[in-house]
Amino acid sequence: MHPLSTRLLAPLALVASSIAVVQAQSGPARAPLGPQAEIVSMGQPSRWLAYGGASLTATGLSGATALGGAGFLGVRHPLVNPIVGGPTLSLEGYLGAAGEPVRGTDGGIRAGMAMPILFMQAGLDWNFRINRAQFILSAN
């Protein structure tokens, strides 16, 4: 017999005997108490999906390195069954900061529509620092 197979026999026998003991102790499946027994359902998932994240950035401008970071929170709302990857609306807010030479805080609000099946998203980004909206297009 191969040395590897002899090493595997003992753990497999232990697992098999443990399963047999658990099944013997659990007994037969129990029927509901009667017609009055309540049926509990987990229900449908929420149509509003919350998400969030954070990033750390390092930017090299003119030989200097600026470290920064940002965090974002948002919600998505699929317009059709999310399984099919159809259109999804999203709204998110973000806040971040950077060091020299791009010193300061940055933040804003993004609203958009995504097509998860195509890995594409388009929308508007209102940036508080520059006080205007810009078009965004992303491939996720």
C-alpha positions in Angstrom: 0.0 0.0 0.0 1.2 3.5 -0.8 2.5 5.5 2.3 0.2 8.4 1.5 -2.9 6.2 1.5 -2.0 4.7 4.9 -1.7 8.3 6.3 -5.1 9.2 5.0 -6.9 6.1 6.3 -6.9 7.0 9.9 -8.3 10.6 9.5 -11.0 9.3 7.0 -12.0 6.6 9.5 -12.2 9.1 12.3 -14.4 11.5 10.2 -16.7 8.6 9.0 -17.2 7.3 12.6 -17.9 10.8 13.9 -20.6 11.3 11.2 -22.1 7.9 12.1 -22.3 8.8 15.8 -23.9 12.2 15.1 -26.5 10.7 12.9 -27.3 8.0 15.4 -27.7 10.6 18.2 -29.9 12.9 16.2 -32.6 10.4 15.7 -35.3 10.6 13.1 -36.5 13.9 11.7 -39.4 15.4 13.6 -42.6 16.5 12.0 -44.2 19.9 12.8 -46.4 20.0 15.9 -49.6 20.3 13.9 -51.5 22.4 11.5 -51.0 25.4 13.8 -47.2 25.3 13.5 -45.9 28.6 12.1 -44.0 28.6 8.9 -41.0 31.0 9.0 -39.6 32.5 5.9 -36.5 34.6 5.4 -38.3 36.7 2.9 -37.0 38.5 -0.1 -33.7 40.4 0.1 -33.8 44.2 0.4 -34.1 46.1 -2.8 -31.7 48.8 -1.4 -28.1 47.5 -1.2 -25.7 49.4 1.1 -22.0 49.4 0.3 -18.8 51.1 1.5 -15.1 51.1 1.2 -11.8 52.9 1.6 -8.7 53.6 -0.4 -5.1 54.7 0.2 -3.4 56.6 -2.6 0.2 57.7 -3.3 0.7 60.3 -6.0 4.0 61.4 -7.4 4.0 64.9 -8.7 7.2 66.8 -9.6 9.3 64.2 -7.7 7.3 64.6 -4.4 5.0 61.9 -3.1 1.6 62.8 -1.7 -0.1 60.2 0.4 -3.9 60.4 0.8 -6.9 58.3 1.6 -10.6 58.3 1.1 -13.7 56.6 2.3 -17.1 56.2 0.7 -20.6 55.0 1.6 -23.5 54.4 -0.8 -26.7 52.6 -1.7 -27.7 50.8 -4.9 -31.2 50.0 -6.1 -31.6 47.4 -8.9 -34.4 48.4 -11.2 -35.0 44.7 -12.2 -34.1 41.4 -10.6 -30.5 41.8 -9.6 -29.7 38.2 -10.8 -30.0 39.4 -14.5 -27.5 42.2 -14.0 -29.8 44.9 -15.4 -29.8 48.6 -14.7 -29.0 49.7 -11.2 -29.3 53.2 -9.7 -26.6 54.3 -7.2 -26.0 57.2 -4.8 -22.8 57.6 -2.8 -20.9 60.1 -0.7 -17.2 60.2 -0.3 -14.6 62.1 1.8 -10.9 62.0 1.6 -7.7 63.9 2.3 -4.2 64.3 0.7 -0.8 65.6 1.8 1.7 67.8 0.0 1.7 68.9 -2.9 -2.1 68.3 -3.3 -2.9 69.4 0.3 -6.4 69.4 1.6 -9.7 67.5 1.9 -11.8 66.4 -0.9 -15.4 65.1 -0.9 -18.6 64.9 -2.9 -21.6 63.0 -3.9 -22.0 60.7 -6.9 -25.2 59.6 -8.6 -25.3 57.2 -11.4 -26.7 54.2 -13.3 -24.8 51.0 -13.7 -25.2 47.9 -15.9 -23.5 45.2 -13.9 -23.8 42.6 -16.7 -21.6 45.0 -18.9 -19.4 46.1 -15.9 -20.1 49.7 -16.9 -21.3 52.8 -14.9 -22.1 56.4 -15.8 -23.2 59.3 -13.8 -22.4 62.7 -12.2 -19.8 63.5 -9.5 -20.5 66.7 -7.5 -17.2 67.7 -6.0 -17.3 70.0 -2.9 -13.8 71.3 -3.4 -14.3 72.6 -6.9 -18.0 73.1 -6.4 -19.2 71.6 -9.7 -20.4 68.4 -11.3 -18.4 66.3 -13.7 -19.5 63.4 -15.9 -18.0 60.0 -14.9 -17.8 56.8 -16.8 -16.3 53.7 -15.3 -15.5 50.1 -16.3 -15.7 48.0 -13.2 
